[in-house]
Amino acid sequence: MNIFYKLKNEKAASLILMAILMPVFIMLIAFVIDIGGSIMLKEELYKACLISAEEASKIIDLDKAQMEGLNNLGSSFEDIINDYFKKNFKPMKNSGLNNLNYKVVDSMENPKYILVTGEANYKTFFLKFIGIENINVHSQAQGRLKRIK
């Protein structure tokens, strides 16, 4: 009889411990889902920035490059950045793009590289229970222009 009483107490203690720890484990899993979603969004944003920067860096005014020996960006590189970014950025249903910027490093007449930066917003599902409504995600990539000489 004493063995059965001891087993009954251990089962009761295990059930109480499970009842206390189960909500904690569920919340941890939920937080991992939200953080994982924002990391996936960051990777998607980086991929789109990288492709648009690389493609924009290929737009060189060849006539000026041959005459002057310098890289000169063509006038359509801004449109190329926007087009390739839109084609390659597929946001999740609970996210959206905040802004997309570019910067030509050095000068327009002799650029070294094009830097494309993007910012997106991930709307959380589980983290909003502790007051975190959104996660802002930033990413950047550069497209390097090769020197013509």
N, C-alpha and C positions, 0 to 999 in steps of 0.2 A: 504493500500500500504506500509506503514511503516513496518508492521509485515513481509511481504514478503521480503523486502529489508534486514531486520535484519537476517532472516533465511538464506538468500542467502550468507550473509557475514560470518555467523557461519559455513556453509558448506564449504565455500572456505577456511576458517582458518583451519578447521579440515582436509581438503585434503592436505593442505601445511604441517601441522604438521605430518600427516601420511607419506607424501613423504620424510620428513626429518628423521623420526624415523624408518621407515621400513628397510632400509639397516643396521641400528645399530642392530635391533632385529634379522635380518637374520644372521649377523656376530656372534652375541652371540650364537645363536643356532648352528652354524657351529663349533664354538670353543668348545662348550659342546660336540658335536659329537666326535671331535678329542680327547679331554681329557677323555671322557668316553671309547673310544677305547683303550687308553693306560692303563686305570684302569682295563679293562677286560683282557688285556694282562698280567698285573701284577698278577691278580688272577690266571690265567692259569699257569703262571710261578711258583707261590707259590705252587699250587696244585701238580705240577710235582716234585718240589724240596722236598716237604713233603713226597710224596709217595716213592720217590727213597731213601730218608734218612731213612725212617722207614723200608723199605725192606732191605736195606743194613745193618741196625743195627741188623737184625735177623740172619745174617751170622756169627755165632760164631763157632770157632773150639772146638767142644764138648770134644774131647779127652784131649786137654790141659786144658780146663775148669775143667774137672773132676779131673785131676791129680794135678793141681796147685791151683784150687779154684779161678781163675781169669778169667775175660772175655778175650778172645783172638779172634780177628777178623780173619775170614777165608780169604784166599787169593783172593777169587772171589768177594769181596765186591765192588771193582772198576767197574767190569763188570756189577754187579747188579745195581749200581747207573746209569750207562749209559743206560742200557736196560730199566729200569723202567721209566727213564726220557723221553726217546724217545717214549715209549708207551703212556705216559700220557701228553706230551706237544704237543698240536695241535695249532701251531701259525696261526694267521690270514693271509690273503693273502698279507697284506701290513706290515708284520712284519717278523723278523727273529731273531734267537738265536745268540748272540755274543760269549758268553762263558759259560761254566759250570765247576765249581770247587767244590772240597770237602776238608774237613779238619777233621782229627781225633783228637779230643781234648783229651789231656793227652798223651797217647802213644799207639802204636800198640798192645803191650802186655797187657795193661790194660786200654782200652779206656773208657771214660765216655759217650761220645756221638759223633755222626758223624754230621758235619755241611755241608750242601749242599747249595751252592750259585749259582745263575744264573743271567745272564744279557741278556736282549733282546732289540731289537730296533724297535720302532713303527714309520713308515713313515707317516707323517701327510698329510692330503689332503687340509684342509682349513687353517691351521696355517702357511703353507708355504707362504701365501700371505703377512704375516708380518715378514717373515724371519726365521721361525722355521721349519726346514726341518724334523727333527727327534726328538723323545722323547726316551731317554734311560730309561729302566725300570729295576730295581734290585729287587731281592727277595732272601730270604734264609729260610731254615727250618732245624730242627735238629731231628735226630732219637736217642733216648736215649737207651743206653744199660743197661739192668737190671743186678745187681750184682748177681753172682752165688756163693752161700756158703751154 
